[in-house]
């Protein structure tokens, strides 16, 4: 079995972003959303590891986060953190 290493790294970055939002701003919602979307991304990476053609969940999580961060960036016009998150999720 070939592991989806980039997918697992992406999931870890999403979880760490939620944890960082909680640590820096005290935002429990960042912790919950970062943890849940990171867990979904990790599950998607695991499914992709089992079947390389099964990318629907990973793609869905990435698109959801890219749209959410894009919306937040357009609303606030602040590059941090939404602009960085949107750029990260689109790449």
PDB file with one MODEL, atoms N, CA, C and O in Angstrom:
MODEL        1
ATOM      1  N   UNK A   1       0.850  -1.178   0.000  1.00  0.00           N
ATOM      2  CA  UNK A   1       0.000   0.000   0.000  1.00  0.00           C
ATOM      3  C   UNK A   1       0.895   1.241   0.000  1.00  0.00           C
ATOM      4  O   UNK A   1       1.834   1.346   0.790  1.00  0.00           O
ATOM      5  N   UNK A   2       0.594   2.156  -0.881  1.00  0.00           N
ATOM      6  CA  UNK A   2       1.300   3.435  -0.996  1.00  0.00           C
ATOM      7  C   UNK A   2       0.525   4.478  -0.192  1.00  0.00           C
ATOM      8  O   UNK A   2      -0.639   4.749  -0.490  1.00  0.00           O
ATOM      9  N   UNK A   3       1.159   5.063   0.820  1.00  0.00           N
ATOM     10  CA  UNK A   3       0.486   6.052   1.652  1.00  0.00           C
ATOM     11  C   UNK A   3       0.415   7.402   0.952  1.00  0.00           C
ATOM     12  O   UNK A   3       1.325   7.788   0.219  1.00  0.00           O
ATOM     13  N   UNK A   4      -0.688   8.113   1.192  1.00  0.00           N
ATOM     14  CA  UNK A   4      -0.884   9.458   0.656  1.00  0.00           C
ATOM     15  C   UNK A   4      -0.217  10.458   1.603  1.00  0.00           C
ATOM     16  O   UNK A   4      -0.886  11.126   2.391  1.00  0.00           O
ATOM     17  N   UNK A   5       1.092  10.547   1.512  1.00  0.00           N
ATOM     18  CA  UNK A   5       1.860  11.397   2.430  1.00  0.00           C
ATOM     19  C   UNK A   5       1.444  12.867   2.334  1.00  0.00           C
ATOM     20  O   UNK A   5       1.245  13.497   3.373  1.00  0.00           O
ATOM     21  N   UNK A   6       1.302  13.446   1.126  1.00  0.00           N
ATOM     22  CA  UNK A   6       0.853  14.850   1.069  1.00  0.00           C
ATOM     23  C   UNK A   6      -0.520  15.055   1.719  1.00  0.00           C
ATOM     24  O   UNK A   6      -0.768  16.096   2.327  1.00  0.00           O
ATOM     25  N   UNK A   7      -1.400  14.078   1.593  1.00  0.00           N
ATOM     26  CA  UNK A   7      -2.714  14.182   2.220  1.00  0.00           C
ATOM     27  C   UNK A   7      -2.634  14.196   3.735  1.00  0.00           C
ATOM     28  O   UNK A   7      -3.341  14.961   4.391  1.00  0.00           O
ATOM     29  N   UNK A   8      -1.775  13.355   4.294  1.00  0.00           N
ATOM     30  CA  UNK A   8      -1.606  13.331   5.746  1.00  0.00           C
ATOM     31  C   UNK A   8      -0.918  14.595   6.249  1.00  0.00           C
ATOM     32  O   UNK A   8      -1.239  15.085   7.332  1.00  0.00           O
ATOM     33  N   UNK A   9       0.020  15.125   5.479  1.00  0.00           N
ATOM     34  CA  UNK A   9       0.662  16.394   5.855  1.00  0.00           C
ATOM     35  C   UNK A   9      -0.361  17.524   5.825  1.00  0.00           C
ATOM     36  O   UNK A   9      -0.389  18.362   6.727  1.00  0.00           O
ATOM     37  N   UNK A  10      -1.195  17.550   4.800  1.00  0.00           N
ATOM     38  CA  UNK A  10      -2.261  18.552   4.695  1.00  0.00           C
ATOM     39  C   UNK A  10      -3.188  18.469   5.908  1.00  0.00           C
ATOM     40  O   UNK A  10      -3.542  19.492   6.494  1.00  0.00           O
ATOM     41  N   UNK A  11      -3.577  17.251   6.280  1.00  0.00           N
ATOM     42  CA  UNK A  11      -4.461  17.072   7.433  1.00  0.00           C
ATOM     43  C   UNK A  11      -3.799  17.590   8.707  1.00  0.00           C
ATOM     44  O   UNK A  11      -4.451  18.237   9.527  1.00  0.00           O
ATOM     45  N   UNK A  12      -2.515  17.310   8.872  1.00  0.00           N
ATOM     46  CA  UNK A  12      -1.790  17.790  10.053  1.00  0.00           C
ATOM     47  C   UNK A  12      -1.712  19.317  10.074  1.00  0.00           C
ATOM     48  O   UNK A  12      -1.811  19.929  11.138  1.00  0.00           O
ATOM     49  N   UNK A  13      -1.536  19.928   8.912  1.00  0.00           N
ATOM     50  CA  UNK A  13      -1.497  21.394   8.839  1.00  0.00           C
ATOM     51  C   UNK A  13      -2.852  22.008   9.187  1.00  0.00           C
ATOM     52  O   UNK A  13      -2.915  23.049   9.841  1.00  0.00           O
ATOM     53  N   UNK A  14      -3.923  21.368   8.752  1.00  0.00           N
ATOM     54  CA  UNK A  14      -5.261  21.877   9.067  1.00  0.00           C
ATOM     55  C   UNK A  14      -5.518  21.791  10.568  1.00  0.00           C
ATOM     56  O   UNK A  14      -6.022  22.740  11.169  1.00  0.00           O
ATOM     57  N   UNK A  15      -5.174  20.661  11.173  1.00  0.00           N
ATOM     58  CA  UNK A  15      -5.358  20.500  12.623  1.00  0.00           C
ATOM     59  C   UNK A  15      -4.491  21.500  13.379  1.00  0.00           C
ATOM     60  O   UNK A  15      -4.953  22.121  14.336  1.00  0.00           O
ATOM     61  N   UNK A  16      -3.245  21.661  12.961  1.00  0.00           N
ATOM     62  CA  UNK A  16      -2.363  22.597  13.661  1.00  0.00           C
ATOM     63  C   UNK A  16      -2.836  24.037  13.495  1.00  0.00           C
ATOM     64  O   UNK A  16      -2.649  24.850  14.401  1.00  0.00           O
ATOM     65  N   UNK A  17      -3.441  24.369  12.361  1.00  0.00           N
ATOM     66  CA  UNK A  17      -4.006  25.706  12.183  1.00  0.00           C
ATOM     67  C   UNK A  17      -5.154  25.969  13.144  1.00  0.00           C
ATOM     68  O   UNK A  17      -5.271  27.065  13.692  1.00  0.00           O
ATOM     69  N   UNK A  18      -5.999  24.971  13.350  1.00  0.00           N
ATOM     70  CA  UNK A  18      -7.085  25.109  14.321  1.00  0.00           C
ATOM     71  C   UNK A  18      -6.557  25.245  15.739  1.00  0.00           C
ATOM     72  O   UNK A  18      -7.066  26.042  16.527  1.00  0.00           O
ATOM     73  N   UNK A  19      -5.531  24.462  16.061  1.00  0.00           N
ATOM     74  CA  UNK A  19      -4.931  24.547  17.394  1.00  0.00           C
ATOM     75  C   UNK A  19      -4.262  25.903  17.599  1.00  0.00           C
ATOM     76  O   UNK A  19      -4.342  26.476  18.685  1.00  0.00           O
ATOM     77  N   UNK A  20      -3.609  26.412  16.571  1.00  0.00           N
ATOM     78  CA  UNK A  20      -2.962  27.709  16.665  1.00  0.00           C
ATOM     79  C   UNK A  20      -3.989  28.821  16.874  1.00  0.00           C
ATOM     80  O   UNK A  20      -3.757  29.746  17.652  1.00  0.00           O
ATOM     81  N   UNK A  21      -5.123  28.729  16.179  1.00  0.00           N
ATOM     82  CA  UNK A  21      -6.191  29.705  16.392  1.00  0.00           C
ATOM     83  C   UNK A  21      -6.724  29.681  17.813  1.00  0.00           C
ATOM     84  O   UNK A  21      -7.071  30.719  18.378  1.00  0.00           O
ATOM     85  N   UNK A  22      -6.785  28.485  18.385  1.00  0.00           N
ATOM     86  CA  UNK A  22      -7.232  28.366  19.776  1.00  0.00           C
ATOM     87  C   UNK A  22      -6.200  28.936  20.742  1.00  0.00           C
ATOM     88  O   UNK A  22      -6.553  29.633  21.693  1.00  0.00           O
ATOM     89  N   UNK A  23      -4.935  28.644  20.500  1.00  0.00           N
ATOM     90  CA  UNK A  23      -3.878  29.109  21.397  1.00  0.00           C
ATOM     91  C   UNK A  23      -3.728  30.625  21.323  1.00  0.00           C
ATOM     92  O   UNK A  23      -3.612  31.290  22.352  1.00  0.00           O
ATOM     93  N   UNK A  24      -3.729  31.171  20.111  1.00  0.00           N
ATOM     94  CA  UNK A  24      -3.470  32.613  19.954  1.00  0.00           C
ATOM     95  C   UNK A  24      -4.668  33.480  20.285  1.00  0.00           C
ATOM     96  O   UNK A  24      -4.515  34.550  20.874  1.00  0.00           O
ATOM     97  N   UNK A  25      -5.878  33.026  19.908  1.00  0.00           N
ATOM     98  CA  UNK A  25      -7.073  33.862  20.073  1.00  0.00           C
ATOM     99  C   UNK A  25      -8.081  33.300  21.073  1.00  0.00           C
ATOM    100  O   UNK A  25      -9.064  33.963  21.402  1.00  0.00           O
ATOM    101  N   UNK A  26      -7.841  32.092  21.551  1.00  0.00           N
ATOM    102  CA  UNK A  26      -8.793  31.482  22.469  1.00  0.00           C
ATOM    103  C   UNK A  26     -10.074  31.041  21.779  1.00  0.00           C
ATOM    104  O   UNK A  26     -11.112  30.905  22.426  1.00  0.00           O
ATOM    105  N   UNK A  27     -10.009  30.817  20.476  1.00  0.00           N
ATOM    106  CA  UNK A  27     -11.190  30.464  19.693  1.00  0.00           C
ATOM    107  C   UNK A  27     -11.438  28.960  19.743  1.00  0.00           C
ATOM    108  O   UNK A  27     -10.739  28.178  19.098  1.00  0.00           O
ATOM    109  N   UNK A  28     -12.436  28.575  20.512  1.00  0.00           N
ATOM    110  CA  UNK A  28     -12.799  27.156  20.594  1.00  0.00           C
ATOM    111  C   UNK A  28     -13.326  26.672  19.241  1.00  0.00           C
ATOM    112  O   UNK A  28     -13.142  25.509  18.882  1.00  0.00           O
ATOM    113  N   UNK A  29     -13.979  27.561  18.495  1.00  0.00           N
ATOM    114  CA  UNK A  29     -14.507  27.177  17.182  1.00  0.00           C
ATOM    115  C   UNK A  29     -13.367  26.819  16.228  1.00  0.00           C
ATOM    116  O   UNK A  29     -13.503  25.892  15.429  1.00  0.00           O
ATOM    117  N   UNK A  30     -12.259  27.531  16.299  1.00  0.00           N
ATOM    118  CA  UNK A  30     -11.099  27.183  15.474  1.00  0.00           C
ATOM    119  C   UNK A  30     -10.599  25.792  15.820  1.00  0.00           C
ATOM    120  O   UNK A  30     -10.250  25.014  14.933  1.00  0.00           O
ATOM    121  N   UNK A  31     -10.563  25.483  17.091  1.00  0.00           N
ATOM    122  CA  UNK A  31     -10.104  24.171  17.531  1.00  0.00           C
ATOM    123  C   UNK A  31     -11.045  23.073  17.044  1.00  0.00           C
ATOM    124  O   UNK A  31     -10.593  22.040  16.549  1.00  0.00           O
ATOM    125  N   UNK A  32     -12.344  23.293  17.181  1.00  0.00           N
ATOM    126  CA  UNK A  32     -13.335  22.290  16.761  1.00  0.00           C
ATOM    127  C   UNK A  32     -13.325  22.121  15.245  1.00  0.00           C
ATOM    128  O   UNK A  32     -13.291  20.996  14.747  1.00  0.00           O
ATOM    129  N   UNK A  33     -13.356  23.222  14.516  1.00  0.00           N
ATOM    130  CA  UNK A  33     -13.399  23.131  13.050  1.00  0.00           C
ATOM    131  C   UNK A  33     -12.080  22.614  12.482  1.00  0.00           C
ATOM    132  O   UNK A  33     -12.079  21.806  11.554  1.00  0.00           O
ATOM    133  N   UNK A  34     -10.958  23.075  13.034  1.00  0.00           N
ATOM    134  CA  UNK A  34      -9.662  22.577  12.584  1.00  0.00           C
ATOM    135  C   UNK A  34      -9.518  21.091  12.863  1.00  0.00           C
ATOM    136  O   UNK A  34      -9.019  20.340  12.025  1.00  0.00           O
ATOM    137  N   UNK A  35      -9.956  20.668  14.043  1.00  0.00           N
ATOM    138  CA  UNK A  35      -9.878  19.253  14.390  1.00  0.00           C
ATOM    139  C   UNK A  35     -10.787  18.389  13.542  1.00  0.00           C
ATOM    140  O   UNK A  35     -10.387  17.314  13.095  1.00  0.00           O
ATOM    141  N   UNK A  36     -12.018  18.855  13.314  1.00  0.00           N
ATOM    142  CA  UNK A  36     -12.960  18.038  12.545  1.00  0.00           C
ATOM    143  C   UNK A  36     -12.606  17.999  11.057  1.00  0.00           C
ATOM    144  O   UNK A  36     -12.660  16.935  10.440  1.00  0.00           O
ATOM    145  N   UNK A  37     -12.248  19.136  10.479  1.00  0.00           N
ATOM    146  CA  UNK A  37     -11.872  19.109   9.060  1.00  0.00           C
ATOM    147  C   UNK A  37     -10.526  18.423   8.866  1.00  0.00           C
ATOM    148  O   UNK A  37     -10.303  17.778   7.842  1.00  0.00           O
ATOM    149  N   UNK A  38      -9.637  18.553   9.827  1.00  0.00           N
ATOM    150  CA  UNK A  38      -8.367  17.833   9.763  1.00  0.00           C
ATOM    151  C   UNK A  38      -8.571  16.332   9.851  1.00  0.00           C
ATOM    152  O   UNK A  38      -7.910  15.566   9.149  1.00  0.00           O
ATOM    153  N   UNK A  39      -9.494  15.909  10.722  1.00  0.00           N
ATOM    154  CA  UNK A  39      -9.804  14.476  10.830  1.00  0.00           C
ATOM    155  C   UNK A  39     -10.426  13.962   9.533  1.00  0.00           C
ATOM    156  O   UNK A  39     -10.104  12.863   9.081  1.00  0.00           O
ATOM    157  N   UNK A  40     -11.311  14.749   8.940  1.00  0.00           N
ATOM    158  CA  UNK A  40     -11.892  14.353   7.653  1.00  0.00           C
ATOM    159  C   UNK A  40     -10.823  14.282   6.567  1.00  0.00           C
ATOM    160  O   UNK A  40     -10.836  13.371   5.739  1.00  0.00           O
ATOM    161  N   UNK A  41      -9.897  15.240   6.569  1.00  0.00           N
ATOM    162  CA  UNK A  41      -8.814  15.217   5.584  1.00  0.00           C
ATOM    163  C   UNK A  41      -7.917  14.002   5.799  1.00  0.00           C
ATOM    164  O   UNK A  41      -7.470  13.386   4.832  1.00  0.00           O
ATOM    165  N   UNK A  42      -7.650  13.650   7.060  1.00  0.00           N
ATOM    166  CA  UNK A  42      -6.832  12.469   7.344  1.00  0.00           C
ATOM    167  C   UNK A  42      -7.545  11.198   6.914  1.00  0.00           C
ATOM    168  O   UNK A  42      -6.918  10.284   6.378  1.00  0.00           O
ATOM    169  N   UNK A  43      -8.844  11.132   7.144  1.00  0.00           N
ATOM    170  CA  UNK A  43      -9.627   9.973   6.701  1.00  0.00           C
ATOM    171  C   UNK A  43      -9.626   9.887   5.173  1.00  0.00           C
ATOM    172  O   UNK A  43      -9.521   8.801   4.603  1.00  0.00           O
ATOM    173  N   UNK A  44      -9.743  11.033   4.525  1.00  0.00           N
ATOM    174  CA  UNK A  44      -9.666  11.057   3.062  1.00  0.00           C
ATOM    175  C   UNK A  44      -8.305  10.609   2.560  1.00  0.00           C
ATOM    176  O   UNK A  44      -8.217   9.905   1.553  1.00  0.00           O
ATOM    177  N   UNK A  45      -7.242  11.007   3.248  1.00  0.00           N
ATOM    178  CA  UNK A  45      -5.897  10.570   2.866  1.00  0.00           C
ATOM    179  C   UNK A  45      -5.738   9.068   3.059  1.00  0.00           C
ATOM    180  O   UNK A  45      -5.095   8.397   2.252  1.00  0.00           O
ATOM    181  N   UNK A  46      -6.321   8.544   4.126  1.00  0.00           N
ATOM    182  CA  UNK A  46      -6.268   7.106   4.360  1.00  0.00           C
ATOM    183  C   UNK A  46      -7.021   6.349   3.270  1.00  0.00           C
ATOM    184  O   UNK A  46      -6.557   5.320   2.780  1.00  0.00           O
ATOM    185  N   UNK A  47      -8.204   6.877   2.893  1.00  0.00           N
ATOM    186  CA  UNK A  47      -8.973   6.234   1.820  1.00  0.00           C
ATOM    187  C   UNK A  47      -8.229   6.308   0.493  1.00  0.00           C
ATOM    188  O   UNK A  47      -8.264   5.360  -0.291  1.00  0.00           O
ATOM    189  N   UNK A  48      -7.556   7.424   0.236  1.00  0.00           N
ATOM    190  CA  UNK A  48      -6.754   7.553  -0.978  1.00  0.00           C
ATOM    191  C   UNK A  48      -5.566   6.603  -0.945  1.00  0.00           C
ATOM    192  O   UNK A  48      -5.135   6.109  -1.986  1.00  0.00           O
ATOM    193  N   UNK A  49      -5.039   6.347   0.242  1.00  0.00           N
ATOM    194  CA  UNK A  49      -3.949   5.376   0.368  1.00  0.00           C
ATOM    195  C   UNK A  49      -4.417   3.978  -0.014  1.00  0.00           C
ATOM    196  O   UNK A  49      -3.665   3.211  -0.616  1.00  0.00           O
ATOM    197  N   UNK A  50      -5.652   3.649   0.333  1.00  0.00           N
ATOM    198  CA  UNK A  50      -6.197   2.331   0.001  1.00  0.00           C
ATOM    199  C   UNK A  50      -6.555   2.219  -1.479  1.00  0.00           C
ATOM    200  O   UNK A  50      -6.328   1.186  -2.110  1.00  0.00           O
ATOM    201  N   UNK A  51      -7.117   3.298  -2.021  1.00  0.00           N
ATOM    202  CA  UNK A  51      -7.536   3.323  -3.428  1.00  0.00           C
ATOM    203  C   UNK A  51      -7.163   4.687  -4.007  1.00  0.00           C
ATOM    204  O   UNK A  51      -7.833   5.674  -3.703  1.00  0.00           O
ATOM    205  N   UNK A  52      -6.126   4.773  -4.823  1.00  0.00           N
ATOM    206  CA  UNK A  52      -5.676   6.074  -5.349  1.00  0.00           C
ATOM    207  C   UNK A  52      -6.737   6.833  -6.153  1.00  0.00           C
ATOM    208  O   UNK A  52      -6.597   8.038  -6.360  1.00  0.00           O
ATOM    209  N   UNK A  53      -7.772   6.164  -6.600  1.00  0.00           N
ATOM    210  CA  UNK A  53      -8.836   6.844  -7.352  1.00  0.00           C
ATOM    211  C   UNK A  53      -9.907   7.438  -6.446  1.00  0.00           C
ATOM    212  O   UNK A  53     -10.766   8.178  -6.923  1.00  0.00           O
ATOM    213  N   UNK A  54      -9.878   7.135  -5.162  1.00  0.00           N
ATOM    214  CA  UNK A  54     -10.895   7.612  -4.221  1.00  0.00           C
ATOM    215  C   UNK A  54     -10.431   8.923  -3.592  1.00  0.00           C
ATOM    216  O   UNK A  54      -9.938   8.943  -2.464  1.00  0.00           O
ATOM    217  N   UNK A  55     -10.592   9.995  -4.324  1.00  0.00           N
ATOM    218  CA  UNK A  55     -10.137  11.309  -3.859  1.00  0.00           C
ATOM    219  C   UNK A  55     -11.296  12.239  -3.517  1.00  0.00           C
ATOM    220  O   UNK A  55     -11.072  13.414  -3.225  1.00  0.00           O
ATOM    221  N   UNK A  56     -12.519  11.740  -3.546  1.00  0.00           N
ATOM    222  CA  UNK A  56     -13.682  12.611  -3.359  1.00  0.00           C
ATOM    223  C   UNK A  56     -13.679  13.321  -2.013  1.00  0.00           C
ATOM    224  O   UNK A  56     -13.909  14.529  -1.957  1.00  0.00           O
ATOM    225  N   UNK A  57     -13.423  12.599  -0.930  1.00  0.00           N
ATOM    226  CA  UNK A  57     -13.462  13.224   0.388  1.00  0.00           C
ATOM    227  C   UNK A  57     -12.336  14.240   0.540  1.00  0.00           C
ATOM    228  O   UNK A  57     -12.565  15.349   1.024  1.00  0.00           O
ATOM    229  N   UNK A  58     -11.142  13.881   0.138  1.00  0.00           N
ATOM    230  CA  UNK A  58     -10.009  14.811   0.232  1.00  0.00           C
ATOM    231  C   UNK A  58     -10.270  16.068  -0.586  1.00  0.00           C
ATOM    232  O   UNK A  58     -10.014  17.181  -0.127  1.00  0.00           O
ATOM    233  N   UNK A  59     -10.772  15.887  -1.782  1.00  0.00           N
ATOM    234  CA  UNK A  59     -11.081  17.022  -2.645  1.00  0.00           C
ATOM    235  C   UNK A  59     -12.196  17.868  -2.050  1.00  0.00           C
ATOM    236  O   UNK A  59     -12.128  19.097  -2.087  1.00  0.00           O
ATOM    237  N   UNK A  60     -13.218  17.225  -1.505  1.00  0.00           N
ATOM    238  CA  UNK A  60     -14.323  17.954  -0.892  1.00  0.00           C
ATOM    239  C   UNK A  60     -13.885  18.810   0.285  1.00  0.00           C
ATOM    240  O   UNK A  60     -14.319  19.954   0.417  1.00  0.00           O
ATOM    241  N   UNK A  61     -13.030  18.265   1.140  1.00  0.00           N
ATOM    242  CA  UNK A  61     -12.529  19.021   2.294  1.00  0.00           C
ATOM    243  C   UNK A  61     -11.695  20.205   1.816  1.00  0.00           C
ATOM    244  O   UNK A  61     -11.845  21.314   2.329  1.00  0.00           O
ATOM    245  N   UNK A  62     -10.822  19.982   0.843  1.00  0.00           N
ATOM    246  CA  UNK A  62      -9.970  21.059   0.335  1.00  0.00           C
ATOM    247  C   UNK A  62     -10.797  22.168  -0.313  1.00  0.00           C
ATOM    248  O   UNK A  62     -10.519  23.349  -0.105  1.00  0.00           O
ATOM    249  N   UNK A  63     -11.804  21.799  -1.091  1.00  0.00           N
ATOM    250  CA  UNK A  63     -12.659  22.801  -1.742  1.00  0.00           C
ATOM    251  C   UNK A  63     -13.452  23.576  -0.694  1.00  0.00           C
ATOM    252  O   UNK A  63     -13.571  24.798  -0.773  1.00  0.00           O
ATOM    253  N   UNK A  64     -13.993  22.853   0.291  1.00  0.00           N
ATOM    254  CA  UNK A  64     -14.745  23.524   1.359  1.00  0.00           C
ATOM    255  C   UNK A  64     -13.885  24.555   2.078  1.00  0.00           C
ATOM    256  O   UNK A  64     -14.313  25.691   2.288  1.00  0.00           O
ATOM    257  N   UNK A  65     -12.672  24.159   2.456  1.00  0.00           N
ATOM    258  CA  UNK A  65     -11.800  25.087   3.171  1.00  0.00           C
ATOM    259  C   UNK A  65     -11.326  26.234   2.286  1.00  0.00           C
ATOM    260  O   UNK A  65     -11.187  27.361   2.761  1.00  0.00           O
ATOM    261  N   UNK A  66     -11.078  25.964   1.017  1.00  0.00           N
ATOM    262  CA  UNK A  66     -10.661  27.036   0.103  1.00  0.00           C
ATOM    263  C   UNK A  66     -11.781  28.066  -0.068  1.00  0.00           C
ATOM    264  O   UNK A  66     -11.523  29.270  -0.067  1.00  0.00           O
ATOM    265  N   UNK A  67     -13.012  27.598  -0.214  1.00  0.00           N
ATOM    266  CA  UNK A  67     -14.140  28.522  -0.353  1.00  0.00           C
ATOM    267  C   UNK A  67     -14.372  29.310   0.936  1.00  0.00           C
ATOM    268  O   UNK A  67     -14.634  30.512   0.892  1.00  0.00           O
ATOM    269  N   UNK A  68     -14.277  28.641   2.073  1.00  0.00           N
ATOM    270  CA  UNK A  68     -14.476  29.314   3.355  1.00  0.00           C
ATOM    271  C   UNK A  68     -13.414  30.377   3.586  1.00  0.00           C
ATOM    272  O   UNK A  68     -13.736  31.500   3.975  1.00  0.00           O
ATOM    273  N   UNK A  69     -12.156  30.037   3.352  1.00  0.00           N
ATOM    274  CA  UNK A  69     -11.088  31.010   3.551  1.00  0.00           C
ATOM    275  C   UNK A  69     -11.146  32.127   2.509  1.00  0.00           C
ATOM    276  O   UNK A  69     -10.830  33.274   2.822  1.00  0.00           O
ATOM    277  N   UNK A  70     -11.542  31.810   1.290  1.00  0.00           N
ATOM    278  CA  UNK A  70     -11.710  32.842   0.269  1.00  0.00           C
ATOM    279  C   UNK A  70     -12.794  33.830   0.649  1.00  0.00           C
ATOM    280  O   UNK A  70     -12.644  35.037   0.460  1.00  0.00           O
ATOM    281  N   UNK A  71     -13.896  33.308   1.191  1.00  0.00           N
ATOM    282  CA  UNK A  71     -14.982  34.170   1.651  1.00  0.00           C
ATOM    283  C   UNK A  71     -14.517  35.073   2.785  1.00  0.00           C
ATOM    284  O   UNK A  71     -14.807  36.269   2.791  1.00  0.00           O
ATOM    285  N   UNK A  72     -13.801  34.505   3.738  1.00  0.00           N
ATOM    286  CA  UNK A  72     -13.311  35.304   4.869  1.00  0.00           C
ATOM    287  C   UNK A  72     -12.314  36.366   4.417  1.00  0.00           C
ATOM    288  O   UNK A  72     -12.313  37.485   4.930  1.00  0.00           O
ATOM    289  N   UNK A  73     -11.463  36.008   3.448  1.00  0.00           N
ATOM    290  CA  UNK A  73     -10.506  36.986   2.924  1.00  0.00           C
ATOM    291  C   UNK A  73     -11.235  38.111   2.202  1.00  0.00           C
ATOM    292  O   UNK A  73     -10.894  39.280   2.380  1.00  0.00           O
ATOM    293  N   UNK A  74     -12.234  37.774   1.391  1.00  0.00           N
ATOM    294  CA  UNK A  74     -12.985  38.808   0.660  1.00  0.00           C
ATOM    295  C   UNK A  74     -13.744  39.713   1.627  1.00  0.00           C
ATOM    296  O   UNK A  74     -13.895  40.908   1.372  1.00  0.00           O
ATOM    297  N   UNK A  75     -14.212  39.158   2.717  1.00  0.00           N
ATOM    298  CA  UNK A  75     -14.977  39.928   3.697  1.00  0.00           C
ATOM    299  C   UNK A  75     -14.079  40.853   4.514  1.00  0.00           C
ATOM    300  O   UNK A  75     -14.452  41.996   4.778  1.00  0.00           O
ATOM    301  N   UNK A  76     -12.899  40.374   4.920  1.00  0.00           N
ATOM    302  CA  UNK A  76     -12.056  41.156   5.818  1.00  0.00           C
ATOM    303  C   UNK A  76     -10.921  41.907   5.116  1.00  0.00           C
ATOM    304  O   UNK A  76     -10.421  42.905   5.635  1.00  0.00           O
ATOM    305  N   UNK A  77     -10.518  41.428   3.938  1.00  0.00           N
ATOM    306  CA  UNK A  77      -9.386  41.978   3.187  1.00  0.00           C
ATOM    307  C   UNK A  77      -8.073  41.902   3.979  1.00  0.00           C
ATOM    308  O   UNK A  77      -7.121  42.622   3.679  1.00  0.00           O
ATOM    309  N   UNK A  78      -8.031  41.038   4.975  1.00  0.00           N
ATOM    310  CA  UNK A  78      -6.804  40.810   5.732  1.00  0.00           C
ATOM    311  C   UNK A  78      -6.167  39.531   5.205  1.00  0.00           C
ATOM    312  O   UNK A  78      -6.823  38.496   5.091  1.00  0.00           O
ATOM    313  N   UNK A  79      -4.894  39.618   4.891  1.00  0.00           N
ATOM    314  CA  UNK A  79      -4.210  38.450   4.332  1.00  0.00           C
ATOM    315  C   UNK A  79      -4.021  37.350   5.373  1.00  0.00           C
ATOM    316  O   UNK A  79      -4.030  36.166   5.035  1.00  0.00           O
ATOM    317  N   UNK A  80      -3.850  37.733   6.626  1.00  0.00           N
ATOM    318  CA  UNK A  80      -3.691  36.747   7.699  1.00  0.00           C
ATOM    319  C   UNK A  80      -4.984  36.645   8.467  1.00  0.00           C
ATOM    320  O   UNK A  80      -5.557  37.688   8.780  1.00  0.00           O
ATOM    321  N   UNK A  81      -5.473  35.515   8.786  1.00  0.00           N
ATOM    322  CA  UNK A  81      -5.050  34.195   8.358  1.00  0.00           C
ATOM    323  C   UNK A  81      -5.795  33.696   7.123  1.00  0.00           C
ATOM    324  O   UNK A  81      -5.389  32.710   6.507  1.00  0.00           O
ATOM    325  N   UNK A  82      -6.899  34.383   6.755  1.00  0.00           N
ATOM    326  CA  UNK A  82      -7.754  33.848   5.698  1.00  0.00           C
ATOM    327  C   UNK A  82      -7.065  33.794   4.344  1.00  0.00           C
ATOM    328  O   UNK A  82      -7.238  32.816   3.616  1.00  0.00           O
ATOM    329  N   UNK A  83      -6.295  34.802   3.983  1.00  0.00           N
ATOM    330  CA  UNK A  83      -5.622  34.801   2.693  1.00  0.00           C
ATOM    331  C   UNK A  83      -4.587  33.700   2.590  1.00  0.00           C
ATOM    332  O   UNK A  83      -4.450  33.051   1.553  1.00  0.00           O
ATOM    333  N   UNK A  84      -3.860  33.498   3.674  1.00  0.00           N
ATOM    334  CA  UNK A  84      -2.871  32.420   3.695  1.00  0.00           C
ATOM    335  C   UNK A  84      -3.581  31.084   3.620  1.00  0.00           C
ATOM    336  O   UNK A  84      -3.151  30.194   2.886  1.00  0.00           O
ATOM    337  N   UNK A  85      -4.671  30.928   4.377  1.00  0.00           N
ATOM    338  CA  UNK A  85      -5.422  29.669   4.345  1.00  0.00           C
ATOM    339  C   UNK A  85      -6.020  29.395   2.981  1.00  0.00           C
ATOM    340  O   UNK A  85      -5.994  28.258   2.511  1.00  0.00           O
ATOM    341  N   UNK A  86      -6.558  30.418   2.341  1.00  0.00           N
ATOM    342  CA  UNK A  86      -7.148  30.220   1.018  1.00  0.00           C
ATOM    343  C   UNK A  86      -6.084  29.858   0.014  1.00  0.00           C
ATOM    344  O   UNK A  86      -6.303  28.981  -0.822  1.00  0.00           O
ATOM    345  N   UNK A  87      -4.947  30.500   0.070  1.00  0.00           N
ATOM    346  CA  UNK A  87      -3.857  30.196  -0.860  1.00  0.00           C
ATOM    347  C   UNK A  87      -3.332  28.787  -0.604  1.00  0.00           C
ATOM    348  O   UNK A  87      -3.013  28.063  -1.547  1.00  0.00           O
ATOM    349  N   UNK A  88      -3.240  28.395   0.663  1.00  0.00           N
ATOM    350  CA  UNK A  88      -2.759  27.068   1.036  1.00  0.00           C
ATOM    351  C   UNK A  88      -3.711  25.981   0.528  1.00  0.00           C
ATOM    352  O   UNK A  88      -3.260  24.949   0.031  1.00  0.00           O
ATOM    353  N   UNK A  89      -5.001  26.199   0.646  1.00  0.00           N
ATOM    354  CA  UNK A  89      -5.972  25.180   0.258  1.00  0.00           C
ATOM    355  C   UNK A  89      -6.133  25.069  -1.252  1.00  0.00           C
ATOM    356  O   UNK A  89      -6.543  24.023  -1.756  1.00  0.00           O
ATOM    357  N   UNK A  90      -5.818  26.122  -1.967  1.00  0.00           N
ATOM    358  CA  UNK A  90      -5.934  26.092  -3.427  1.00  0.00           C
ATOM    359  C   UNK A  90      -4.720  25.497  -4.097  1.00  0.00           C
ATOM    360  O   UNK A  90      -4.802  25.091  -5.256  1.00  0.00           O
ATOM    361  N   UNK A  91      -3.603  25.432  -3.414  1.00  0.00           N
ATOM    362  CA  UNK A  91      -2.400  24.929  -4.066  1.00  0.00           C
ATOM    363  C   UNK A  91      -2.281  23.422  -3.991  1.00  0.00           C
ATOM    364  O   UNK A  91      -1.315  22.852  -4.498  1.00  0.00           O
TER     365      UNK A  91
ENDMDL
END
